[in-house]
Amino acid sequence: QVQLVESGGGLVQAGGSLNLSCAASGYIFSIATMNWYRQALGKQRELVAQITNIGTTNYADSVKGRFTISRDNVKKTVYLQMNSLKPEDTAVYYCNLLTYTSTSHWGQGTQVTVSS
């Protein structure tokens, strides 16, 4: 059974930084595509950043140049380094694991709040 456990969320002032982590178990992590999504209050969940099994990364336009996704296949962990945070980055951030058969698994989410 795939399990994803996020950590690193919290309250930060605008312009600050946070580093989210997501530890995975129950799947061959090295072949999975890992994603970070977020969902703000009253809005749809959106893809923030993606890293494929070969390390290719993609970002939402709203976070390009500020967020960096990375992975450690030994630790089976994916990270999201978030810099220059803005109030509009406030959301629940979810880790997502996409298997090679396109089955999706989700973490429980971690709250990120950016104060102005």
C-alpha positions, 0 to 999 in steps of 0.5 A: 500500500502506497503511503505518502507523508508530507511535512514542512508546512507552516506560517511564514511572512511574505518573502520568506521560505519553506521546504516541504518534504514528502516521504513515500513507501509502498512503491518503487519510488525511483520509477514514479513521477512525483508531483506537488499540488495545492488547493486554496480555500474555495479553489480547485486543486492545481499542479504546482510542480512535477519531477519525473523518474528521470529528473525532468521538472515542470512548474506552474507559471505562477511559481517558476523561478521561486519554487524548486522540486527535487527528489532523493531516490535513496530516501524515497523523498520528494521536496519542494523548496519554496522561496519568495513566498506570496500570500497567494501561495497560501493553500494546502499542499499535497504530495502526489505519486503517479505510478507507471500505470498512471495510478495516482496516490495522495498524501494527507496535505500540509497547510502553508500560510503566507501572511502579508 
